[in-house]
Amino acid sequence: MSDAIKHECGIALVRLKKPLQFYKDKYGSAFYGINKMYLLMEKQHNRGQDGAGFASVKFNVAPGTRYISRVRSNKSQPIQDIFAQINNRLNGVLEQNPDKKDDVSWQEENMPYVGNLFLGHVRYGTFGKNSIESVHPFLRQSNWKHKNLIVAGNFNMTNSKQLLEELVELGQHPKEFTDTVTVMEKIGHFLEDEVAKLYQKAKKAGFSKKDASPYIEENLSIKKVLKRSSKNWDGGYAMAGLVGHGDAFVLRDPNGIRPTYFYEDDEVVVVASERPVIQTVFNVNIEDVQELERGHALIIKKNGKTSIKQVLEPRANKACSFERIYFSRGSDASIYEERKNLGKLVFPQILKSIDSDISNTVFSYIPNTAETSFYGMTEAAEDLLNQQKTEKILAGGTKLSAKRVTEILSERPRFEKIAIKDAKLRTFIADDSSRDDLVEHVYDVTYGVVKPTDSLVIIDDSIVRGTTLKKSIIKILDRLSPKKIVVVSSAPQIRYPDCYGIDMARIDAFIAFKAAIELLKDTKQESIIDEVYKKSKAQQSKSDEEIVNFVKEIYAPFTNEQISAKIAQMLKTKDIKAEVEVIYQTVNNLHIACPDNLGDWYFTGDYPTAGGHRVVNEAFINYFEGSDKRAY
């Protein structure tokens, strides 16, 4: 309902375990892996629309033959763009060589992208510019197969500056300061180191330089490379990588912040950021798709052997709750049920707001992503109305006529499609007042279903900045002339910046933070703002582990209800006739609805890693000093 949150990226990895001829014989095409990658990436389009990339590795081609192919795009339809490029290349080669249409060996040797191992990525940029150079996968090249590294990830590191300094201490001179480059170079450094050690062992054992390569392939410990590389990483991540000779890995952070799922059978190993994506693309049951444990890596050797290795000591489970509320596709069986429960659990607060008068209330939702929580809310409303019907019938006893019983039983909650989003409006007009006028018309409303005696309840999955609410939604809904507009968030109040992959870096953008600041001013407690700044500033020279989240003191004097009431006051402009109320989910109910995704730092300020404390510290300092720079 508010401005869309840009969020974490999506990864897709496919390892074909059979020779390409197998897929040609069984599925009719040696391009089986490419086709599956397209589906995996397209089904995760919701996770990233700033850019997309694809890379493939061939295993058994002669020296001098290109065995790594990569294509990236930051165009408006990046997934379609990269696969159009791939198809054009493949079709072009086949048009020039029509006699090779069914020659799989020739295709593997001579056609780009036709490989055994594939890595894809869809991106929402939260670090660096949205240039083509920022689009994953990243490639670190070498003439040694084992030193070629392709990396893509769904992540943000809070300590990128520290990681950069570590690379400099190792003697490197990184060409860019982005977390992806620093992570890739860290892995690359220790990959080269392990390869060099194995080469020396092979040499001592009497292997020739040429024969050392198979020895290195067989004995390279990806676990050791990852353990050394990730030692000081602070962030949320699902990191995927391919090594030039054919090994592959996916590593998940110790708190399990970013999601990772995988599936394996005798034909493929597949990894994706969302479970239903794998279920749909490979037509497998939910129990066949496993979640990668936090702090563990899925390692796939060139010989096809897979293993799960603990790389880092698992810490408290802090899987991102926003995955369940908003980001992931709602077709996941568990997520669907959890979102419905979010709607059910917030209903008692709604009921209090409308004085239990369901008959004079219209329920709806904005935007479409809130539809599932809306269903949960409707179920709760129906249950309550059925209870009220039962009480009326029992109270009337034998005095009730058949007609009156029928009238009571016919009462239903009023669920309506109130707002319909029009085609996205775009304007290049620089004048703000003109732009605001256009924003007011983003949604069309359904007339004739809301009476002047009605309360209008609109549920959303989250309210972050409140900008669109104030400039558009509430004004549009007020045209229906309800007596009251109740805006409901199925998520709690977003109070603190995220630093693990969601683009919420500035604390002063949050409507809950603005409301708390205004309440401090209203109650003559502005001194708290100054004190929090002084405490935050005094921590800047401390290590991440020593930093305390003093920003909690901004919210401490007020209840959730007081902050929600202030938000409602801030959202209601002078021209709004209806009463406006804002309701947020409680953190406790969030945990009840989503028991396995306990990451709630954006609501509570309880960051799972030490780097998060530095981010919130810097975010508040930036706010106080009027700086618009990012906190990480």
C-alpha positions in Angstrom: 0.0 0.0 0.0 2.9 2.3 0.8 5.8 2.7 -1.6 7.0 -0.7 -2.8 9.9 -2.2 -0.8 12.8 -3.3 -3.0 14.1 -6.4 -1.6 16.6 -9.3 -1.7 17.6 -11.1 -4.9 16.9 -14.6 -6.1 19.3 -17.4 -7.1 18.9 -20.4 -9.3 21.4 -23.3 -9.8 21.0 -26.4 -11.9 23.5 -29.2 -12.1 22.8 -31.9 -14.7 24.0 -35.3 -13.4 23.6 -37.2 -16.7 25.3 -36.7 -20.1 23.5 -34.2 -22.3 22.5 -37.0 -24.6 20.3 -38.4 -21.8 18.2 -35.2 -21.7 18.0 -35.1 -25.5 16.7 -38.7 -25.6 14.3 -38.3 -22.6 13.1 -34.6 -23.0 13.8 -34.0 -26.7 16.4 -31.3 -26.2 20.0 -30.9 -25.1 18.9 -27.4 -24.0 17.0 -29.0 -21.0 19.2 -27.2 -18.4 18.8 -23.8 -20.1 15.0 -24.2 -20.3 14.8 -25.2 -16.6 16.9 -22.2 -15.7 14.6 -19.9 -17.6 11.6 -21.2 -15.7 13.4 -21.0 -12.3 14.4 -17.4 -12.9 11.0 -16.3 -14.3 9.2 -17.9 -11.4 11.5 -15.8 -9.1 10.9 -12.6 -11.1 9.1 -11.2 -7.9 12.5 -11.2 -6.2 14.4 -8.9 -8.6 13.6 -6.7 -11.6 16.7 -4.5 -11.7 18.8 -7.0 -13.5 19.3 -10.7 -14.3 22.3 -12.9 -15.2 23.0 -16.4 -16.4 26.2 -18.4 -16.5 27.0 -22.0 -17.7 30.0 -24.3 -17.4 30.9 -27.1 -19.8 32.8 -30.1 -18.4 34.3 -32.1 -21.1 35.6 -29.9 -23.9 39.0 -29.6 -25.5 41.5 -26.9 -24.4 41.1 -23.8 -26.5 37.3 -24.2 -26.4 35.2 -21.7 -24.4 33.8 -23.6 -21.5 32.3 -20.7 -19.5 29.5 -18.6 -20.9 27.8 -15.6 -19.2 25.2 -13.1 -20.2 23.7 -10.3 -18.1 21.1 -7.6 -18.6 19.8 -4.5 -16.7 17.1 -3.7 -19.3 13.5 -3.3 -18.2 12.7 -7.0 -18.9 16.1 -8.5 -18.0 15.1 -12.2 -17.8 13.4 -12.1 -21.2 16.4 -10.1 -22.6 19.1 -12.5 -21.5 17.2 -15.6 -22.7 16.4 -13.9 -26.0 20.1 -13.3 -26.4 20.8 -17.0 -25.6 18.1 -18.2 -28.0 19.4 -16.0 -30.7 22.9 -17.3 -30.3 21.8 -20.9 -30.3 19.4 -20.6 -33.2 22.0 -18.7 -35.2 24.5 -21.5 -34.8 21.9 -24.2 -35.7 20.8 -22.2 -38.8 24.4 -22.1 -40.0 24.8 -25.8 -39.2 21.4 -27.5 -39.8 23.0 -30.9 -40.0 24.0 -30.6 -36.3 20.5 -30.3 -35.0 20.6 -33.7 -33.3 24.3 -33.9 -32.8 24.6 -33.4 -29.0 28.4 -33.9 -28.8 28.9 -31.3 -31.5 26.5 -28.9 -29.8 28.3 -29.3 -26.4 31.7 -28.6 -28.1 30.6 -25.7 -30.3 27.6 -23.9 -28.9 27.6 -21.4 -26.1 25.5 -21.9 -23.0 25.0 -25.6 -23.7 26.7 -27.0 -20.5 26.4 -29.2 -17.5 26.2 -26.6 -14.7 24.2 -23.4 -14.6 23.8 -20.4 -12.3 21.2 -17.7 -12.6 20.4 -14.5 -10.6 17.6 -11.9 -10.4 18.6 -8.7 -8.8 17.2 -5.9 -6.8 20.1 -3.5 -6.2 20.7 -2.5 -2.6 24.4 -1.7 -2.9 26.1 0.1 -5.7 24.6 1.5 -8.9 22.2 -0.4 -11.2 24.8 -0.6 -13.9 25.5 -3.8 -15.9 28.7 -4.2 -13.9 26.6 -4.6 -10.8 24.6 -7.4 -12.2 25.4 -11.0 -11.0 26.8 -13.5 -11.7 30.3 -12.1 -11.2 33.2 -13.8 -13.0 36.8 -14.1 -11.8 38.9 -15.4 -14.7 42.1 -17.4 -15.0 43.8 -19.7 -17.4 43.7 -22.4 -14.8 40.2 -24.0 -14.8 40.3 -24.5 -11.0 40.9 -20.7 -10.4 37.9 -19.6 -12.5 35.1 -18.5 -10.1 31.5 -17.5 -10.8 29.6 -16.0 -7.9 26.0 -14.9 -7.5 24.2 -14.3 -4.2 21.1 -13.1 -2.3 22.9 -11.0 0.3 24.1 -7.9 1.9 27.2 -7.6 4.1 27.2 -5.1 6.8 31.0 -5.0 7.0 32.0 -4.5 3.4 34.6 -1.9 4.4 36.3 -4.3 6.7 36.2 -7.0 4.1 37.8 -4.6 1.6 40.6 -3.8 4.1 41.2 -7.5 4.6 41.7 -7.9 0.9 44.2 -5.1 0.9 46.1 -6.7 3.7 46.2 -9.9 1.6 48.0 -7.8 -1.0 45.1 -7.4 -3.4 43.9 -4.2 -5.1 40.1 -4.7 -5.6 38.8 -2.8 -8.6 35.5 -2.0 -7.0 34.0 -1.4 -3.5 30.9 -3.5 -3.5 30.0 -6.3 -1.3 29.8 -8.7 -4.2 33.3 -7.9 -5.4 34.8 -8.2 -1.9 33.1 -11.5 -1.3 34.1 -12.9 -4.7 37.7 -11.8 -4.2 37.8 -13.3 -0.7 36.6 -16.7 -2.0 38.9 -16.4 -5.1 41.9 -15.7 -2.9 41.4 -18.8 -0.8 40.4 -20.9 -3.8 43.8 -20.0 -5.4 45.6 -20.8 -2.2 44.0 -24.2 -1.9 44.7 -25.0 -5.6 48.4 -23.9 -5.1 48.8 -26.2 -2.1 47.2 -29.1 -4.0 49.5 -28.5 -6.9 52.5 -28.7 -4.7 51.3 -32.0 -3.2 50.7 -33.4 -6.7 54.1 -32.2 -7.8 55.7 -34.0 -4.8 53.8 -37.1 -5.6 55.3 -37.2 -9.1 52.4 -35.8 -11.2 53.2 -33.8 -14.3 51.7 -30.3 -14.6 49.1 -31.6 -16.9 48.2 -34.6 -14.8 48.0 -32.4 -11.7 44.7 -30.9 -12.9 42.5 -34.1 -12.4 44.2 -34.5 -9.0 43.2 -30.9 -8.0 39.7 -31.4 -9.2 39.2 -34.5 -7.1 40.8 -33.3 -3.9 39.9 -29.6 -3.8 38.0 -29.0 -0.6 35.3 -26.4 -1.2 34.3 -26.6 2.4 37.8 -25.4 3.4 37.7 -22.6 0.9 34.4 -21.4 2.2 35.4 -21.7 5.8 38.4 -19.6 5.3 36.6 -17.1 3.1 33.5 -16.5 5.2 35.3 -16.3 8.6 34.5 -12.6 9.0 31.4 -12.1 6.9 28.7 -10.2 8.8 25.3 -10.2 7.0 22.5 -12.3 5.6 23.4 -14.4 2.6 22.7 -17.3 0.3 26.0 -17.4 -1.7 26.2 -19.6 -4.8 29.3 -20.3 -6.8 30.7 -22.3 -9.7 34.4 -23.3 -10.1 35.7 -23.5 -13.6 36.4 -27.2 -13.6 32.8 -28.1 -12.5 32.5 -27.9 -8.7 29.6 -25.9 -7.3 28.4 -24.7 -3.9 25.7 -22.7 -2.1 26.4 -21.4 1.4 23.8 -20.1 3.8 24.5 -17.6 6.6 24.7 -18.8 10.2 21.4 -17.2 11.2 19.5 -18.5 8.1 18.4 -14.9 7.3 18.3 -15.4 3.6 16.3 -18.5 2.3 17.8 -21.4 0.3 16.0 -24.6 -0.9 17.3 -27.5 -2.9 16.2 -30.7 -4.6 18.1 -33.7 -5.9 17.3 -36.8 -7.9 19.3 -39.0 -10.2 19.1 -36.5 -13.0 19.6 -33.0 -11.4 20.5 -31.0 -8.4 18.6 -27.7 -8.2 18.8 -24.8 -5.9 16.5 -21.8 -5.6 15.5 -19.0 -3.2 11.9 -20.3 -2.9 10.5 -23.7 -2.4 7.4 -23.6 -4.7 9.6 -22.5 -7.6 11.4 -25.8 -7.5 8.1 -27.7 -6.9 6.5 -26.1 -10.0 9.5 -26.2 -12.4 10.4 -29.9 -11.6 6.9 -31.1 -10.6 7.9 -32.5 -7.3 6.2 -32.8 -3.9 6.8 -30.4 -1.1 8.5 -33.0 1.1 11.0 -33.6 -1.7 12.4 -30.0 -1.5 14.7 -29.4 1.4 15.8 -26.2 3.1 19.6 -25.8 3.5 20.5 -25.5 7.2 21.9 -22.3 8.4 25.7 -22.1 8.4 25.9 -25.1 6.0 26.9 -25.4 2.4 25.5 -27.7 -0.3 28.6 -28.8 -2.2 28.4 -30.5 -5.6 31.6 -32.0 -6.9 32.4 -32.3 -10.6 31.9 -36.1 -10.3 28.2 -35.4 -9.3 28.6 -36.3 -5.6 26.7 -33.9 -3.4 27.2 -33.3 0.3 26.0 -30.9 3.1 28.9 -29.5 5.1 28.8 -27.3 8.1 31.0 -24.3 7.3 30.1 -21.9 10.1 28.7 -22.5 13.6 24.9 -22.1 13.3 23.5 -19.3 15.4 20.0 -18.5 16.5 17.4 -19.0 13.8 16.6 -15.5 12.5 15.1 -16.3 9.1 13.7 -13.2 7.6 10.0 -12.8 8.6 9.4 -10.4 5.6 9.9 -13.4 3.4 6.7 -14.8 4.8 4.8 -11.5 5.0 5.6 -10.1 1.7 8.5 -11.1 -0.5 8.2 -14.8 -1.3 5.5 -16.2 -3.6 2.3 -16.9 -1.8 2.0 -20.2 -3.6 4.2 -21.9 -1.0 1.9 -24.1 1.2 3.3 -22.9 4.5 3.5 -19.2 3.5 -0.1 -19.2 2.3 -1.3 -20.5 5.7 0.9 -18.1 7.6 -0.3 -15.1 5.7 -3.9 -16.2 6.3 -3.1 -16.5 10.0 -1.7 -12.9 10.0 -5.1 -11.7 8.9 -6.9 -13.8 11.5 -4.6 -12.7 14.4 -5.0 -8.9 13.7 -8.8 -9.2 13.5 -9.4 -8.7 17.3 -7.8 -5.2 17.0 -10.0 -4.5 13.9 -13.1 -5.7 15.8 -12.4 -3.2 18.6 -11.9 -0.4 16.1 -15.3 -1.0 14.5 -17.1 -1.6 17.8 -17.9 -5.2 16.7 -20.3 -3.8 14.1 -19.6 -6.1 11.3 -22.9 -5.4 9.5 -21.9 -1.8 9.0 -18.3 -2.5 7.9 -16.9 -3.2 4.4 -13.7 -5.2 4.3 -11.2 -5.1 1.5 -7.4 -5.1 0.7 -4.7 -3.1 -1.1 -2.5 -4.2 -2.9 -2.9 -7.7 -4.4 0.0 -9.1 -2.3 -2.3 -8.5 0.8 -5.0 -10.8 -0.6 -4.1 -13.9 1.4 -4.1 -12.0 4.7 -7.4 -10.6 3.7 -8.8 -14.2 3.4 -7.6 -14.8 6.9 -9.4 -11.7 8.1 -12.6 -12.7 6.3 -12.5 -16.1 7.9 -12.2 -14.5 11.4 -15.1 -12.1 10.5 -17.3 -14.9 9.3 -16.6 -16.9 12.5 -17.5 -13.9 14.7 -20.7 -13.2 12.7 -21.7 -16.9 13.0 -21.2 -16.6 16.7 -23.4 -13.4 16.8 -26.1 -15.2 14.7 -26.1 -18.1 17.2 -26.5 -15.8 20.1 -29.4 -14.0 18.5 -31.3 -17.2 17.7 -30.7 -18.6 21.2 -31.8 -15.4 22.8 -35.0 -15.3 20.7 -35.9 -18.9 21.5 -39.3 -20.1 20.4 -40.6 -16.5 19.9 -38.5 -16.2 16.7 -40.5 -16.6 13.5 -39.1 -18.6 10.5 -38.8 -15.3 8.6 -36.7 -13.7 11.4 -34.5 -16.8 11.7 -33.9 -16.6 7.9 -33.1 -12.9 8.2 -30.5 -13.6 10.9 -28.9 -16.5 9.0 -28.7 -14.5 5.8 -26.5 -11.9 7.4 -23.0 -11.9 5.8 -19.8 -9.9 6.3 -19.4 -7.5 3.4 -16.2 -8.3 1.5 -15.6 -6.1 -1.5 -13.0 -5.3 -4.1 -12.8 -1.6 -3.4 -9.6 -0.5 -5.1 -8.3 -1.6 -8.4 -4.8 -0.5 -9.5 -4.8 1.3 -12.9 -1.9 0.8 -15.3 1.2 2.3 -13.7 1.2 6.0 -14.3 4.4 7.6 -15.3 5.3 11.2 -15.6 8.4 13.2 -16.4 6.8 16.4 -15.0 9.3 18.0 -12.5 6.6 19.9 -10.7 5.7 18.1 -7.5 2.1 19.3 -7.3 1.4 17.9 -10.8 3.0 14.6 -9.9 1.0 14.3 -6.7 -2.2 14.9 -8.7 -1.3 11.9 -10.9 -0.5 9.8 -7.9 -4.0 10.4 -6.6 -5.4 8.5 -9.6 -3.2 5.4 -9.4 -6.2 3.4 -8.1 -9.8 3.3 -9.3 -12.4 2.7 -6.6 -15.7 0.7 -6.7 -18.6 3.1 -6.1 -22.0 2.2 -4.6 -21.0 -0.4 -2.1 -20.0 1.8 0.9 -22.7 3.7 2.8 -22.1 6.9 4.9 -22.7 4.8 8.0 -20.0 2.2 7.1 -16.5 1.7 8.4 -14.1 0.8 5.6 -11.4 -1.7 6.6 -8.4 -2.0 4.2 -5.7 -4.5 5.0 -2.2 -4.4 3.6 0.9 -6.6 4.1 3.0 -3.7 5.5 3.1 0.0 5.9 6.6 1.3 5.6 6.9 5.0 4.6 3.2 5.9 4.3 3.8 8.2 1.3 1.4 6.5 -1.1 -1.1 6.2 1.7 -1.1 9.9 2.4 -0.9 11.2 -1.2 -3.1 8.6 -2.8 -4.9 5.8 -1.0 -6.7 7.6 1.8 -7.8 10.4 -0.5 -9.2 7.9 -3.0 -11.0 5.9 -0.3 -12.4 9.0 1.2 -14.3 9.7 -2.0 -16.6 6.7 -1.1 -17.7 8.8 2.0 -17.3 6.1 4.7 -17.7 7.3 8.3 -14.3 5.7 9.1 -11.3 4.4 7.3 -9.3 1.7 9.1 -5.9 0.9 7.6 -4.6 -2.4 8.8 -1.0 -3.7 8.4 -0.6 -7.5 8.7 3.1 -6.7 9.7 4.2 -4.8 12.8 5.5 -1.2 12.8 8.7 -1.0 10.8 11.0 1.0 13.1 14.6 0.1 12.2 16.7 -0.2 9.0 17.4 -3.5 7.4 21.0 -4.3 6.3 20.7 -7.9 5.1 19.2 -7.5 1.7 16.1 -5.4 1.9 16.3 -1.8 0.6 15.4 -0.1 3.9 18.6 1.7 4.9 17.3 5.1 6.0 15.5 5.3 9.3 14.0 8.7 8.7 12.0 7.3 5.8 9.8 5.1 8.2 6.4 6.5 9.1 6.7 4.9 12.5 10.0 6.6 13.2 8.6 10.0 12.1 5.6 9.4 14.4 7.8 8.7 17.4 9.8 11.8 16.8 6.7 13.9 16.5 5.4 12.4 19.8 8.6 13.2 21.5 8.2 16.8 20.4 4.5 16.9 21.3 5.3 15.6 24.9 8.3 18.0 25.3 10.8 15.1 25.4 13.0 16.3 22.5 16.0 15.8 24.8 15.7 12.1 24.2 16.6 12.7 20.5 19.7 14.6 21.5 20.7 12.0 24.1 20.4 9.1 21.6 22.5 11.1 19.1 25.2 11.7 21.7 25.2 8.0 22.7 25.3 6.9 19.1 28.1 9.3 18.2 30.1 8.1 21.1 30.0 4.5 19.8 31.3 5.2 16.3 34.9 4.3 17.2 33.8 1.1 18.9 33.8 -2.4 17.4 30.6 -3.7 16.1 30.3 -6.2 19.0 30.4 -3.3 21.5 27.7 -1.2 19.9 24.3 -0.9 21.6 21.0 0.0 19.8 20.2 3.2 21.7 17.6 4.1 19.0 15.2 1.9 20.9 15.0 4.8 23.4 13.2 6.9 20.7 10.2 4.5 20.9 10.4 3.6 24.6 8.1 6.3 26.0 5.2 5.3 23.9 2.9 2.3 23.4 2.3 0.7 20.0 -1.2 2.2 20.0 0.1 5.7 20.7 2.5 5.5 17.7 -0.3 4.1 15.5 -2.6 6.9 16.5 0.1 9.4 15.6 0.6 7.8 12.3 -3.1 8.1 11.6 -3.0 11.7 12.5 -0.1 12.3 10.2 -1.7 10.5 7.3 -5.0 12.4 7.5 -4.9 15.6 5.6 -7.3 18.5 6.0 -9.4 17.5 3.1 -10.1 14.0 4.4 -13.7 13.9 5.9 -13.7 10.3 7.3 -12.1 9.4 10.6 -8.8 7.6 10.0 -7.3 4.8 12.2 -4.2 2.8 11.6 -3.8 -0.7 13.1 -0.5 -2.8 13.1 0.1 -6.4 13.8 1.8 -7.1 17.1 5.3 -8.7 17.1 4.0 -11.5 19.3 1.2 -12.4 16.8 3.8 -12.3 14.0 5.8 -15.0 15.7 2.7 -17.0 16.3 1.8 -16.8 12.6 5.3 -17.4 11.3 7.0 -19.6 14.0 10.0 -20.6 11.9 10.9 -17.1 10.6 11.9 -15.2 13.8 14.0 -12.5 12.1 12.2 -9.3 13.4 15.0 -6.7 13.7 13.2 -4.2 11.5 10.3 -4.3 14.1 12.2 -4.8 17.3 15.7 -3.5 16.7 17.1 -6.9 17.8 19.7 -7.5 15.1 21.0 -11.0 14.7 24.6 -9.9 13.9 26.9 -7.3 15.4 27.1 -5.4 12.1 23.4 -4.7 12.4 24.0 -2.6 15.5 26.5 -0.5 13.6 24.0 0.1 10.8 21.2 1.3 13.1 23.7 3.5 14.9 24.9 5.1 11.6 21.3 5.4 10.3 20.3 7.5 13.3 23.5 9.6 13.1 22.7 10.3 9.4 19.2 11.3 10.3 20.3 13.7 13.1 23.0 15.2 11.0 20.7 15.6 7.9 22.9 13.3 5.8 21.2 11.3 3.0 24.0 8.7 2.7 23.4 5.1 3.3 24.0 3.5 6.7 26.0 0.6 5.1 
